[in-house]
Amino acid sequence: MLAYSPMGVFMASPSEGDSRAAEVEDAAIVRGPLLDANEVNNAASRLLHRGRSDLALSGFERAARVGQPNAIASLIWYRVLAGDMGGAISAFEEFGPLAEAFISSQRGQAFRRELRRQIPNIQSNAALAYLATGDWTGA
């Protein structure tokens, strides 16, 4: 069966078995040793899109602990969506400062530039949490 992707390309839809195998593989990446925070973040994103928010949030947090900026932004955002403003603020305060060092450690100027674009996303997600708690100075 062909499906239209958001990128405007027709591609074969994965079978249910292929989808389950991919989910198991992504779960192993999220739960396994943290060898590549970018890959853990990507696996967490795929799990989130498959409705596995429990595993996805765990993966985002693991990648955020080493400063992966996409994971930090996602972790803060999904805590805001869940109404956990304290958790979102804690994630920002704990992991936000790690992002720049992580970005600087990555290879490729274009990749670092792409990651650096997440810094305002991290900040704006955190600002929403601060505002929701009435903390105008933190925002």
Phi, psi and chi 1 to 4 in degrees:
 res  aa     phi    psi   chi1   chi2   chi3   chi4
   1 MET       -  139.7  170.1 -173.3  -93.4      -
   2 LEU   -99.9  143.6  -68.3  179.0      -      -
   3 ALA  -131.1  148.7      -      -      -      -
   4 TYR   -89.7  121.2 -170.9   71.2      -      -
   5 SER   -86.7  161.6   78.1      -      -      -
   6 PRO   -61.1  -19.7  -20.0   27.8      -      -
   7 MET   -85.5    3.3  -62.2 -179.0   69.1      -
   8 GLY    82.6   25.4      -      -      -      -
   9 VAL  -121.7  137.6  179.0      -      -      -
  10 PHE   -82.3  133.8  -77.5   99.5      -      -
  11 MET  -144.6  161.3   50.9 -168.2 -126.2      -
  12 ALA   -70.6  133.9      -      -      -      -
  13 SER   -74.8  137.5  -62.8      -      -      -
  14 PRO   -69.8  146.2   21.7  -27.7      -      -
  15 SER   -72.3  167.0   70.1      -      -      -
  16 GLU   -59.9  -38.7 -173.8  174.6  -38.6      -
  17 GLY   -64.9  -42.1      -      -      -      -
  18 ASP   -63.2  -41.2  -68.4  -17.9      -      -
  19 SER   -64.4  -42.7 -178.2      -      -      -
  20 ARG   -65.5  -41.7  178.1   69.7 -178.3  136.2
  21 ALA   -62.6  -40.4      -      -      -      -
  22 ALA   -65.5  -38.8      -      -      -      -
  23 GLU   -64.6  -41.9 -177.6  177.5  -37.9      -
  24 VAL   -63.4  -42.8  168.5      -      -      -
  25 GLU   -62.5  -45.3 -178.4  179.2  -22.0      -
  26 ASP   -64.3  -38.3  -74.1  -20.3      -      -
  27 ALA   -63.3  -38.7      -      -      -      -
  28 ALA   -65.1  -38.7      -      -      -      -
  29 ILE   -64.6  -44.1  -69.3  168.4      -      -
  30 VAL   -66.2  -38.3  164.9      -      -      -
  31 ARG   -87.8  -22.4  -68.8  178.7  176.6  145.7
  32 GLY   -75.5 -171.8      -      -      -      -
  33 PRO   -63.4  142.3    6.3   -7.7      -      -
  34 LEU   -80.4   89.9 -177.5   59.7      -      -
  35 LEU   -93.3  -32.3  -57.8  175.0      -      -
  36 ASP  -146.5  106.4 -178.2  -11.5      -      -
  37 ALA   -62.3  -31.1      -      -      -      -
  38 ASN   -65.5  -40.4  -65.9  -45.9      -      -
  39 GLU   -69.7  -37.6 -175.7   55.5   33.5      -
  40 VAL   -63.3  -43.6  170.3      -      -      -
  41 ASN   -60.1  -44.5  175.6   71.0      -      -
  42 ASN   -64.2  -42.1  -66.7  -18.9      -      -
  43 ALA   -64.1  -40.7      -      -      -      -
  44 ALA   -61.9  -40.8      -      -      -      -
  45 SER   -62.3  -43.0  -66.7      -      -      -
  46 ARG   -64.9  -40.1  -69.9 -172.5  -62.4  -94.0
  47 LEU   -63.6  -39.4  -73.4  164.8      -      -
  48 LEU   -61.2  -42.1 -173.6   66.3      -      -
  49 HIS   -69.1  -19.3  -69.0  -70.4      -      -
  50 ARG   -92.6    5.5  -71.6 -170.6 -167.1  105.5
  51 GLY    86.0   11.4      -      -      -      -
  52 ARG   -98.4   62.9  -64.4  -62.4  -47.7  -93.2
  53 SER   -63.3  -30.6   59.7      -      -      -
  54 ASP   -59.5  -50.3   54.7  -27.7      -      -
  55 LEU   -70.0  -37.9  -78.4  173.0      -      -
  56 ALA   -61.5  -47.7      -      -      -      -
  57 LEU   -64.3  -35.2  -67.1  175.0      -      -
  58 SER   -63.5  -42.5  171.7      -      -      -
  59 GLY   -66.8  -42.7      -      -      -      -
  60 PHE   -58.9  -42.8  -70.9  140.7      -      -
  61 GLU   -65.9  -40.9 -174.0  164.8  -15.7      -
  62 ARG   -60.9  -44.7  -73.7 -170.9   67.0 -136.6
  63 ALA   -71.2  -34.3      -      -      -      -
  64 ALA   -65.4  -32.9      -      -      -      -
  65 ARG   -60.0  -23.2  -71.9 -167.7  179.6  -76.0
  66 VAL  -106.1    5.7  -63.6      -      -      -
  67 GLY    96.9   11.6      -      -      -      -
  68 GLN   -63.9  113.6 -152.7  -67.1  -21.0      -
  69 PRO   -65.4  -35.3   17.3  -24.5      -      -
  70 ASN   -63.1  -41.1  -58.9   79.2      -      -
  71 ALA   -66.2  -40.5      -      -      -      -
  72 ILE   -61.4  -48.9  -62.6  168.3      -      -
  73 ALA   -60.4  -44.0      -      -      -      -
  74 SER   -65.5  -44.2  -65.4      -      -      -
  75 LEU   -60.3  -46.5 -177.9   61.8      -      -
  76 ILE   -62.0  -46.4  -65.3  167.8      -      -
  77 TRP   -60.4  -47.1  179.5 -113.9      -      -
  78 TYR   -71.7  -26.0  -73.3  104.7      -      -
  79 ARG   -70.5  -39.2  -74.2 -174.8  174.5  171.4
  80 VAL   -60.7  -47.9  166.6      -      -      -
  81 LEU   -59.7  -32.7  -69.5  178.7      -      -
  82 ALA   -81.6   -3.0      -      -      -      -
  83 GLY    82.4   10.2      -      -      -      -
  84 ASP   -93.8   73.3 -178.7   10.4      -      -
  85 MET   -66.0  -37.8  -57.9  -51.3  157.1      -
  86 GLY   -62.1  -41.8      -      -      -      -
  87 GLY   -66.1  -37.8      -      -      -      -
  88 ALA   -65.1  -43.7      -      -      -      -
  89 ILE   -66.5  -42.3  -69.2  168.3      -      -
  90 SER   -60.4  -42.4  -66.9      -      -      -
  91 ALA   -62.4  -42.2      -      -      -      -
  92 PHE   -62.8  -47.6  172.5   68.9      -      -
  93 GLU   -68.6  -33.8  -68.8  175.1   -8.1      -
  94 GLU   -81.6  -44.8 -176.9  176.3   -7.2      -
  95 PHE  -101.0  -28.8  -52.7  131.2      -      -
  96 GLY   -50.6  -46.2      -      -      -      -
  97 PRO   -65.1  -14.5  -23.7   33.6      -      -
  98 LEU   -83.9  -15.7  -54.5  174.4      -      -
  99 ALA   -62.3  -45.9      -      -      -      -
 100 GLU   -63.4  -42.0 -167.0   56.8   51.0      -
 101 ALA   -64.0  -40.1      -      -      -      -
 102 PHE   -61.9  -47.0  179.2   87.0      -      -
 103 ILE   -59.3  -45.4  -67.7  166.1      -      -
 104 SER   -62.8  -25.7  -63.8      -      -      -
 105 SER   -82.0   -8.9   74.8      -      -      -
 106 GLN   -85.4  149.9  -60.0  -59.3  -65.4      -
 107 ARG   -83.9  146.2  -68.4 -173.2 -177.4  176.1
 108 GLY    89.7  117.9      -      -      -      -
 109 GLN   -60.1  -41.2 -176.8  176.6    2.4      -
 110 ALA   -64.5  -40.1      -      -      -      -
 111 PHE   -67.1  -43.2 -175.4   56.5      -      -
 112 ARG   -61.7  -40.1  -74.6 -168.8  -54.4  -88.9
 113 ARG   -62.3  -41.5 -173.4  171.7   39.0 -110.8
 114 GLU   -64.3  -44.1 -170.8   62.8   33.2      -
 115 LEU   -64.6  -39.2  -72.1  174.1      -      -
 116 ARG   -61.7  -25.2 -155.9  163.3  -91.4  116.1
 117 ARG   -66.0  -15.3  -69.5 -179.1  179.0  155.3
 118 GLN   -80.3  -16.8  -73.1  -59.5  -47.6      -
 119 ILE   -58.0  -49.9  -60.8  -66.2      -      -
 120 PRO   -62.6  -31.3  -19.1   28.8      -      -
 121 ASN   -65.3  -44.8 -169.0   19.3      -      -
 122 ILE   -57.9  -48.7  -69.2  167.9      -      -
 123 GLN   -64.4  -42.7  -66.0  166.8  -25.1      -
 124 SER   -71.0  -35.7   65.9      -      -      -
 125 ASN   -63.1  -42.8  -69.5   -9.1      -      -
 126 ALA   -66.3  -38.6      -      -      -      -
 127 ALA   -59.3  -38.6      -      -      -      -
 128 LEU   -61.4  -40.6  -69.9  171.9      -      -
 129 ALA   -66.5  -44.3      -      -      -      -
 130 TYR   -60.5  -45.7  -79.1  110.9      -      -
 131 LEU   -62.9  -38.8  -70.6  171.4      -      -
 132 ALA   -64.3  -25.6      -      -      -      -
 133 THR   -92.8   -0.9   63.0      -      -      -
 134 GLY    85.5    6.6      -      -      -      -
 135 ASP   -89.1   89.7 -177.4   -8.3      -      -
 136 TRP   -72.4  -26.0  -65.9   88.5      -      -
 137 THR   -74.9  -36.0   58.2      -      -      -
 138 GLY   -69.8  -31.7      -      -      -      -
 139 ALA   -72.0      -      -      -      -      -
